Amino acid sequence: MSLNKIESRLRDHLLELHSNGTLKGAEHIVTGIEPAREGYGPRYRLEGMGSRLFLRMNSNGYLGMAFHRQVIEAESRAAAQYGCGPGAVRFISGTYQPHVELEKKLAKFHGRETGMIFSSAYATVTGVLPQFISRETLVISDALNHNCIINAILLAQPAEKAVYAHLSTDELKNLLKGNSGNYKRVVVVTDGVFSMRGDHAPLKQISALCSRYEDGYEEGIITMVDDSHGVGTLGETGGGTEEYTQARADIYIATLGKALGVNGGYVVSSKKVIDYLRETSPFYIYSNPVTPAEAAAAITALEILKSSAGKMLLATMRGRSAQLRQGLQNLGMETIQGDHPIVPVLIRDTQQTAELVRHLFENNVLATGLNYPVVPKGEEEIRLQVSAHHTEKDIDYLLDVLAGFS
Ligand SMILES: Cc1ncc(COP(=O)(O)O)c(C=O)c1O
């Protein structure tokens, strides 16, 4: 018994990633966070970087909820009351009052009968999607869907998987029309907001097409949306892609770990759907939930989002995102227009992307370069993510650094 033979294979694989320029490499280790001052937002200390302070442009914490005093206090109080971990999966003895309250509040926020939480959005998608896919199901998926959807489909082994070009409702229409009668059931699955681009699924058109072609399938067409980047960013109240497009999915999934600032994932839908999932979804039945303290923190984050303070956070985040998009346009840099705080800078070259990430880092800005296979070839980019904690001076500083790149 030895790892010698397999380790040489693993090393070859890592070397290949390195030579393709797609190795992620060593992770930066955050050792401290300096509070906002002198008109600038919080700054990050990193291990091995001495006294340097970094502006973080690669966090999903769009509203800064992770640092909100009330959210932190709610988490601390619940940890003192219930302990740090749940100690069991939900159906054994791991269901605590904050879990149940959070599920009710999430369902209400999204206008659904009920909801159910998981340890992450990744676990939610892989725990929910396969439960609706049989060997007689056609799954139809957007070409740029997140890795969790791709793996959930692999796990589910449907009769067929069809992929439509990113956002192409024409291709979706042809698939729904052309396969009529060939499968018992269809599941159409899409990200709400696409994490590499900040654009969103045309939910209204997708729903209309599904209603139009539903009669062609004995068990109908189900729509499922993973709106992990949509909640707390899009829509007047931060209700996500559904609120923004004024349309609905049959099964709606999102994360607690991005704009809501905590950790975990959830699904909201009809009572029958959730009753079925609680009894059948392995990622729920056999895996611990988020801690009671995380659930309590998420309840508070949701309450803040719905309050006037939440409206102000949304407005600040949107103002900064618009400032960055305008600034990039002034610099002649290519981006994708929209209202989302994910603001990509399209570089379209792996080497140049790496050089720009390096330039930003040298100037104390943390940003992430996305290369193939995370994004399609030719769409290599730097993904900048704006939060309500960024100030106008932060964005001006970032734009100055970008202007200095040649
Ligand atoms: C679209 C999408 N779904 C799911 C996830 C995973 O979220 P979580 O960290 O809650 O598992 C991500 C995270 O990057 C995402 O972008």
The ligand as a Gaussian input file, in Angstrom:
#p B3LYP/6-31G(d) Opt

LIG

0 1
 C      -24.125000      30.293000      -8.439000
 C      -23.509000      29.727000      -7.196000
 N      -24.133000      28.722000      -6.577000
 C      -23.628000      28.193000      -5.454000
 C      -22.452000      28.639000      -4.909000
 C      -21.921000      28.011000      -3.655000
 O      -22.361000      28.724000      -2.531000
 P      -21.986000      28.175000      -1.091000
 O      -20.661000      28.757000      -0.740000
 O      -23.102000      28.610000      -0.189000
 O      -21.936000      26.683000      -1.215000
 C      -21.774000      29.676000      -5.522000
 C      -20.501000      30.170000      -4.922000
 O      -19.609000      30.629000      -5.493000
 C      -22.300000      30.237000      -6.696000
 O      -21.668000      31.219000      -7.332000

